[in-house]
Amino acid sequence: MKKIKVLDHGHVEYVEHMGSDLTVVNAARVSFNKESEWDIDEQAKQRLTASESAYHESDLHVLSSKDIKLINYLAKHHHWTPFAHPQITLRVKAPIFIRTQLFKHKVGMVENEMSRRYVTDTPEFYSPTWRNAPINGAKQGSYDFVDPVLSMELDHMNERIIESALQTYQYLLENGVAPEQARAILPQSTYTEWWWTGSLSAFARIFKQRSDAHAQWEVQQYASAIGEIIQPLFTNSWNVLTK
């Protein structure tokens, strides 16, 4: 499994996927009761044969030029349904406030999250690199990193809050308070984990929106990791959907 570290304690991890670029092609060609097959990369086959390297035939699969053109056409003209047939499952670990942003993407997505109604182990917390508020009347986002002296002061304040919250959380559990209530004391920086399954088209939409320069910096890091995992699985489709 491929796991990409994100922020200080987070990650995006590949679980499994269904389909390929050829799935997209054949989902579109069924309209005409047609079906494509993989082409073989003959040059790669010759190189592997000459070097006596072991390989599987699937290692040589490539789309034909006509199928690449079809994928480009589908994306250019916003025919999204063929891209909805392939599915990808990831396991994501992120702070609660980032999870909230990502969970806003509902179309083509489903998630199952770790629950602190049942899990009572010691939580982890995100320690941010502090940024200034936006300028020129902007309602959201940030401007630049805060002064180093102020950053150190904010770090100390954050550490004290986290330490207090964690001690209180553990005290509540030790004294018989229900975990489903004890969790209420934990801050937004607490890490959570979830399984996240969605279509290729849905993940591409998430990537485009959340990797944009106007997106929150932390969520951009998760978008980048998502792209790094999915792009090699659906190279042709991902490239045209996200360019």
N, C-alpha and C positions, 0 to 999 in steps of 0.2 A: 504494500500500500504506500502511496506517496502522501507524505504529510509535509505541509509548508508552515513554518513558524510565522506567526503574525503578532505584532506588538510584543509585550514582555512575556506573557504566559499563554497567548492564544495560538490557534492553528486552524488550518483548513486541511482536511484529510479526505483523500479519495476512498470511497467504499466500493462502488461498483457502477457500471453503466450498461445500457442496452442500446444497441443500434450503432450506426456508423454514417458516414457521408452517403453511402449507398442506400441506406434506409430512407434518407431524405429524397434522393433521386427517385426511388421506386414508389414512395408515397405520392409523388407528383405524377409519375408515368402511369399509375393505375387509372387515371382519368381516361386514358386512351387504350386501356387494357394492354399496356406494354410493360416490360420489365428489363432492367439493365443488369449486367454482371460486371464483376471486377475485371479490369485489364491487368496484365502482368508487366511489371517493370523489367524489361528484357536486359537492359544495361546492368541493373543491379544484380540480376540473376547471373549474368556472365561473370561479373566481378566476384560474386560469392563462389561460383563454381570454380573459377580459376584459382582462388585462394583456398579451396577445399574447406570452406567454412560451412558449418551446419546451419540450416535455416528451415523455417516452415514456409509453405507456399503463401500463407497469409501475410508473411513479411514482405512479399513482393506485390501485394495488391495496391493498385492505384486506380483512380477514376479515369475513364476515357475523357478525351477533350470535349466531347458533346455533353457528357454528364457534368463536367465542370462548368460549361456554359449554362446549363440548365440551373444549377445552383446559383450562379451569379444572377440569372434572370429572375429567379424566385425571390431572392433577397432584394434586388433593385426595385421590383414591382410590389413588394410587401405581401407576397403570398406566404404567410407565416405558417399555415397549417402543416405543410410537409416537415417543417423544422420542429414541430411539436411531438412527433412520434418518438424520436430518441429520448431516453431518460437518463439522468445522472443522479447518483446519490452521493452526498458528501456528509462528513461529520465535522461540525464547526464548533470551535470554542472561542467565545467572545464576551466582552463585558456586557452587562444587561442593557446599557443604553445604546450599544451598537446592535445588539440582537433586536431591540425594538425597531430600529431603522430598517433592518433587513427583513423583518417579519411583515413590513408594510407591503412587500411584494407577494401577492396572493394568487394572481392568475397563473395557473400552470405549476403551482408550488404546493408542497405539503411539508409540515415539520412536526417532529416529536421531540420534545425538550426534556432534559433532565429535571426532575422535580424535587425541590427541597421540602416537599411534604414527606418524602421518603428518604432522601439522601441527607445525612447529617455530618458528613466528614468536614474537615476544615476547609473553608472556601479560600480561593485565591482572588487577588484584587489587582486591578490595572492601575499602574502609577504613570500618569500622563506627563508628557512634555508640554508645559503650559504655554498657551498662546493668548495674545491680546484679543479683545473684542473687535468686531468688524468696524470699518470706518465708512464715511460718506453715507451714513444713514441706512446701511444694510441691516436687514432684520435677522440674518442668520450667518453662520460661518465664523471665520476668524481672520486676523490680519497677519500677525507676525509673532515670533516667539517673544515671551516677556523677558525683561531684564534678568540677568543671571542671579543677582542678589535677591530679587523678588521671587524668582523660581525656587531658590533654596528655602526661602521662608514658606512658600506654598507647599513644598515637599514635606516640610516638618509638620505643618498643619494637617496635611492629608494623612500622614503617617499616624498622627495622634487620633484622628477621627476613625481611621480603619482599626487601629488597635482597640479603641473604646468599643466600637461596634462588634468586633470579633469577641472581645471579652464578654460583652453583654449577651451576645448570641450563645456562647458556650455556657454562660451562667444560666440562661433560660432553659437550655436543654438539660443541664445537670439537675435542675430543680423541677423537672417534670413538665415543663411547658411544651405543648404540642409543637412539633417541628413546623407545621403549616402556619403557626403564629410566630414562632421564634424567627423565622426567615424575614419577617417584616422589618427587622432592625438592620438588615444588611443594606449597604449603600448601592447606588447605581453602578459603581465600578466593580462589583462582584462578577466574577466570571461564571458563565453558564455554558452548557453544551447541548447540541441538538443534532439529530439526523435531519437532513434537508434533501428532499427529492423533488426534482423538477424537470421540465422538458428543456431541450436544447434552446428553443426559442425564448423560454422564460429566463434561463440563466444568462443568455446573451443580452436580454433587455436589462437585467440587473447589472451586468458588467458595464454596459454603456452608461447607465445612469449614475452608478456609484463610483466609477473610475473618473468621472468628469471632474475637472479642476474645481468646480463649485461644490462638490460633495465634501462632507466632513473628512478630514485627513485620515482619521482612524478607519473609517469605512472604505476609503480608497485602498487601504492596505489589504483589506479582505477581498475587495473586487479584484485586485491584482493577483492574489493567490488563487482565486476561483478561475481566472483566465489562464493562469499557468498550468492548472490541472486539466481543464477542459480542452484547451486549444489542440494539444496533440491527439486527442481522441476523435475530434471532428475538424480536422485542419481546414479543409475547404469551406465548410459551412461557417465555422467560427470566424474565420478571417473576413468573410463578406458580411456577416451579420454584425460585426463589431467595428468595422473600419470607420 
